[in-house]
Amino acid sequence: MHLEHLAITRKTVTGLADRLPAVAPELPEHPDYPRILAAFNHATGPLRAKDVCAALGHELLPKNVEGTRAKLKRLVKLGILTEADTGNFARRQ
C-alpha cells in the first residue's frame, strides 16, 4: 500500500512540474543584449541582424553586423529568440 501511495505521489509531482513556467535563462554579460531584446519588443515582425544593428545605433559595417548576428545566434541557443528563416530572428512565443 505504501508503494502505491509513493507511485501516486510521484505521478502527481511530475505532472505538476510540467505545468511550471520555464525559468528564463540569464543573458550573457554584455550591454547589447538587453538593448537587442528591447528592439525585438518594439518590432512587429522578425528582424535581420542588419535591422538590429541599426536599432542599436551601430554603424552598418560588416564587422558590426556579423557581431550582432553572433549575439542573435547566442540568444537562439539560449531559447530566447527563434530563427524562423535563415537570418530572420524573432522573439520566442
trRosetta pair geometry for C-beta under 8 A, 3 or more apart (Angstrom, degrees):
i j d omega theta_ij theta_ji phi_ij phi_ji
1 4 5.6 -51 -154 30 35 115
1 5 6.7 35 150 -18 65 103
2 5 5.8 -54 -154 34 34 111
2 6 6.6 35 149 -18 65 105
3 6 5.5 -51 -148 36 36 114
3 7 6.4 39 152 -22 66 103
4 7 5.7 -54 -150 34 32 112
4 8 6.5 30 152 -17 65 105
5 8 5.7 -52 -148 36 33 111
5 9 6.3 35 153 -19 65 106
6 9 5.6 -53 -145 38 31 112
6 10 6.2 35 155 -22 65 105
7 10 5.7 -51 -147 34 30 113
7 11 6.4 31 153 -19 62 106
8 11 5.7 -55 -150 36 31 112
8 12 6.4 31 152 -19 65 107
9 12 5.7 -56 -149 37 31 112
9 13 6.2 26 157 -16 67 108
10 13 6.0 -57 -144 38 28 107
10 14 6.2 20 161 -12 65 109
11 14 6.2 -59 -143 41 25 104
11 15 6.2 28 156 -21 62 112
12 15 5.8 -61 -150 37 26 113
12 16 6.4 21 156 -15 64 108
13 16 5.9 -57 -148 38 31 108
13 17 6.3 37 153 -27 65 105
14 17 5.5 -47 -144 29 35 117
14 18 7.0 42 155 -24 61 98
15 18 6.1 -51 -161 24 33 111
15 19 7.4 25 146 -15 60 105
16 19 5.7 -59 -160 33 43 112
16 20 7.2 56 147 -37 69 93
17 20 5.8 -37 -157 7 41 116
22 79 8.0 -68 132 127 150 147
24 80 7.6 61 -160 -98 91 97
25 78 4.5 -144 81 -174 149 104
25 79 6.3 111 -2 49 129 101
25 80 6.7 -110 52 -51 106 101
27 30 8.0 -112 147 42 100 72
27 33 4.3 153 180 134 126 146
27 34 6.7 129 100 -58 174 71
27 37 7.7 -92 -95 -25 139 134
27 78 7.8 94 -108 154 48 172
27 80 7.8 35 -93 -57 83 163
28 33 5.8 158 58 -58 77 150
28 71 8.0 -132 52 -137 132 85
28 74 6.4 -15 -12 144 139 144
30 33 5.4 101 70 -17 85 100
30 71 7.3 -115 83 -117 146 122
31 34 7.2 -53 -168 34 48 99
31 35 6.9 37 146 -8 71 117
32 35 5.4 -72 -154 49 43 112
32 36 5.8 51 150 -32 80 103
32 56 6.1 10 -139 -134 98 142
32 68 7.6 -127 173 -110 145 76
32 71 6.0 -57 106 -133 128 166
33 36 5.6 -47 -144 28 32 113
33 37 6.7 28 158 -14 63 102
33 71 6.7 -146 -87 -169 74 119
33 75 7.3 158 -139 -77 95 113
34 37 5.8 -54 -150 38 35 109
34 38 6.4 40 150 -23 66 104
35 38 5.4 -49 -148 34 35 115
35 39 6.6 41 150 -23 63 99
35 55 7.8 169 155 121 94 95
35 56 5.5 92 129 -115 130 89
36 39 5.7 -51 -156 29 33 113
36 40 6.8 27 149 -13 64 103
36 52 5.8 26 -133 -166 87 125
36 56 7.1 -12 -77 -72 68 117
36 68 7.6 163 -102 -153 118 89
36 71 6.2 -159 -65 130 159 127
36 72 7.1 -158 -165 -82 140 74
36 75 6.9 -146 116 -45 140 153
37 40 5.6 -54 -151 38 38 109
37 41 6.4 44 149 -26 67 102
37 75 7.9 180 -72 -132 88 145
37 80 7.3 -63 -98 164 111 133
37 91 7.9 85 -146 -104 73 107
38 41 5.4 -49 -147 30 35 116
38 42 6.7 24 156 -10 65 105
39 42 6.2 -64 -154 41 31 103
39 43 6.3 38 149 -34 66 108
39 47 6.7 33 134 -63 111 176
39 51 7.8 152 167 129 130 87
39 52 5.4 129 104 -130 158 75
39 55 4.0 96 -121 126 128 154
39 56 7.0 -60 -51 -54 141 73
40 43 5.3 -47 -141 24 38 119
40 47 6.6 -123 -96 11 75 131
40 52 8.0 -3 -54 -104 82 109
40 81 7.1 -132 -98 -102 161 107
40 89 7.6 -77 -98 121 122 100
40 90 7.2 134 -148 -159 114 38
40 91 4.7 135 157 -58 126 102
41 91 7.4 81 -76 -69 50 150
42 55 7.9 168 63 -146 125 135
43 46 7.6 31 147 -150 138 3
43 47 5.3 -92 -115 -48 161 114
43 51 7.9 79 -107 139 131 134
43 90 7.9 -135 101 -127 132 70
43 91 7.9 159 61 -16 110 107
45 90 7.2 -62 171 -105 45 113
46 84 6.1 -101 -87 29 148 123
46 85 7.5 106 127 32 170 95
46 88 4.0 42 145 176 144 99
46 89 6.0 146 -162 66 90 29
46 90 4.3 -67 -98 -62 80 99
47 51 4.3 -131 -163 85 93 132
47 52 5.3 103 137 -52 132 88
47 55 7.7 -29 -154 -9 149 140
47 88 7.4 139 64 -154 22 60
47 89 5.7 -36 67 66 74 87
47 90 7.3 135 15 -84 69 54
48 51 4.9 101 52 3 71 102
48 52 7.3 -142 95 -2 38 87
48 87 5.5 11 -130 158 94 95
48 88 6.2 -43 -79 -97 73 56
48 89 7.3 131 -104 16 24 86
49 52 5.7 -56 -148 39 34 109
49 53 6.0 40 152 -25 67 107
49 65 5.2 98 124 -173 113 79
49 66 7.6 53 153 -87 153 23
49 68 4.8 140 -167 100 91 105
49 69 3.8 -24 -103 -74 153 83
49 72 5.9 -127 -94 5 88 145
49 87 6.9 -81 -4 -155 95 82
49 89 7.6 78 -61 0 63 125
50 53 5.5 -51 -145 35 30 117
50 54 6.5 31 154 -18 63 104
50 60 6.2 42 -151 -138 92 110
50 65 5.4 -2 -88 -127 69 120
50 68 8.0 142 -72 76 24 141
51 54 5.8 -56 -153 36 30 110
51 55 6.4 30 150 -20 64 107
52 55 5.4 -53 -147 36 35 113
52 56 6.4 32 153 -18 66 105
52 68 5.2 169 94 175 111 130
52 72 6.6 151 27 -68 165 122
52 89 7.5 -6 -39 58 136 131
53 56 5.9 -58 -151 36 28 109
53 58 4.8 -76 -172 65 81 115
53 60 6.1 114 113 -106 128 67
53 64 5.4 111 -151 133 126 101
53 65 5.1 -64 -44 -98 161 63
53 68 4.4 -133 -74 -12 90 163
54 57 7.7 47 178 -70 33 23
54 58 7.4 -91 -76 55 24 70
54 60 6.4 4 -74 -73 88 106
56 68 7.0 -166 14 -105 144 126
58 61 7.8 -97 152 29 97 84
58 64 4.3 -178 152 -172 129 137
58 68 7.0 -168 45 -53 151 125
59 64 5.8 144 71 -1 67 159
60 64 6.8 -124 -127 74 19 124
60 65 6.4 40 -159 -56 64 111
61 64 4.8 86 58 9 82 105
61 65 7.0 -158 87 -6 39 88
62 65 5.7 -58 -141 40 32 109
62 66 6.0 28 162 -17 68 109
63 66 6.0 -55 -142 40 28 108
63 67 6.3 31 156 -21 62 108
64 67 5.7 -53 -146 36 30 112
64 68 6.4 30 155 -17 64 106
65 68 5.7 -55 -150 38 30 111
65 69 6.3 35 150 -23 64 105
66 69 5.4 -49 -145 34 34 115
66 70 6.5 39 153 -22 64 100
67 70 5.7 -50 -151 31 32 112
67 71 6.7 32 150 -17 63 103
68 71 5.6 -53 -152 35 36 112
68 72 6.4 38 149 -20 67 104
69 72 5.6 -52 -148 36 34 113
69 73 6.4 36 152 -20 66 103
69 87 7.9 -37 -127 -126 116 74
70 73 5.7 -51 -148 35 32 112
70 74 6.6 36 151 -21 63 103
71 74 5.6 -51 -151 33 34 113
71 75 6.6 33 151 -17 64 103
72 75 5.7 -54 -152 36 34 111
72 76 6.6 40 147 -23 64 100
72 81 6.3 -65 -165 78 75 163
72 83 7.7 102 143 -81 106 106
72 89 4.9 -99 -171 -71 127 164
73 76 5.4 -48 -153 30 37 116
73 77 6.7 38 149 -18 65 101
73 83 7.6 8 -108 -53 64 141
74 77 5.6 -51 -152 35 36 112
74 78 6.5 32 150 -15 66 106
75 78 5.5 -53 -144 41 36 111
75 80 4.5 -71 -173 65 90 113
75 81 4.3 54 119 9 109 113
75 89 7.7 70 79 -166 119 136
76 79 7.7 47 176 -69 31 23
76 80 7.6 -92 -75 54 23 68
76 81 5.0 -61 -76 81 64 92
76 82 6.5 96 -127 -120 91 22
76 83 5.2 -7 -110 -21 146 104
76 89 7.0 -110 -65 -126 108 107
79 92 6.3 -9 167 -27 62 168
80 91 7.6 -50 157 -141 69 65
80 92 6.1 -156 171 11 22 116
81 89 5.0 6 172 -173 134 106
81 90 6.6 147 -161 75 83 31
81 91 6.3 -62 -112 -105 68 33
81 92 6.1 -159 -121 -29 12 87
82 89 7.1 156 79 -153 41 59
82 90 5.5 -22 60 64 90 85
82 91 7.7 16 16 108 86 14
82 92 5.1 113 -31 -87 98 77
83 86 7.1 35 162 -113 113 30
83 87 7.5 81 -158 5 107 14
83 88 6.7 125 -159 73 63 53
83 89 5.5 -32 -97 -97 71 70
84 88 5.4 -46 57 94 92 110
84 89 7.9 163 11 -108 77 20
84 90 6.0 24 -17 11 113 121
85 88 4.3 39 56 28 91 122
